[in-house]
Every structure is written in structure tokens, then in C-alpha cells.
Amino acid sequence: MKELIEMIAKALVDSPDQVVVRAIEGEQSTVLELRVAPNDLGKVIG
């Protein structure tokens, strides 16, 4: 799933080299954290 999120995010933004996806695993769930360049934030949210 992490790789899929990273691939989609890199396709949406102007600075794909600044895309970072981090998986934080808990006991019952996994949280995926996505970081992009500040000027690409609107493209990912929208």
C-alpha cells in the first residue's frame, strides 16, 4: 500500500523527489504519513 500511495502522489505533484511516505504500524492498524513540498500540498489535498 505504501508503494501505491507513493506512486500516486508522485504523479500528482510538481516535485516528485520531495514525496515521502512513512508507514507507522500499531497493534491493530497502520497509519500512512504522506509528506510533499509545501507548494504541492493543494494538489494532493484537492
C-alpha positions as CSV (number, residue, x, y, z in Angstrom):
1,M,0.0,0.0,0.0
2,K,2.9,2.4,0.8
3,E,4.3,2.0,-2.7
4,L,0.9,2.7,-4.3
5,I,0.4,5.9,-2.3
6,E,3.9,7.0,-3.2
7,M,3.3,6.3,-6.9
8,I,0.0,8.2,-7.0
9,A,1.4,11.2,-5.1
10,K,4.5,11.4,-7.3
11,A,2.2,11.5,-10.4
12,L,0.2,14.4,-8.9
13,V,2.9,16.8,-7.7
14,D,5.5,19.1,-9.5
15,S,8.3,18.0,-7.1
16,P,8.2,14.1,-7.0
17,D,11.6,14.0,-5.5
18,Q,10.2,15.5,-2.3
19,V,7.5,12.9,-1.8
20,V,8.0,10.9,1.4
21,V,5.6,8.1,2.5
22,R,6.1,6.6,6.0
23,A,4.2,3.7,7.5
24,I,3.6,3.7,11.2
25,E,2.5,0.3,12.4
26,G,0.4,-0.1,15.5
27,E,-1.1,-3.2,17.1
28,Q,-4.3,-3.1,15.2
29,S,-3.7,-0.6,12.4
30,T,-1.2,1.1,10.1
31,V,-1.0,4.8,9.6
32,L,0.5,6.1,6.3
33,E,2.0,9.5,6.5
34,L,2.5,11.5,3.3
35,R,4.8,14.5,3.0
36,V,5.1,16.7,-0.1
37,A,6.7,20.0,-0.9
38,P,4.6,23.0,0.5
39,N,3.6,24.3,-2.9
40,D,2.3,20.8,-3.9
41,L,0.1,20.4,-0.8
42,G,-3.0,21.8,-2.6
43,K,-2.6,19.3,-5.4
44,V,-2.6,16.3,-3.0
45,I,-5.5,17.6,-0.8
46,G,-7.6,18.8,-3.8
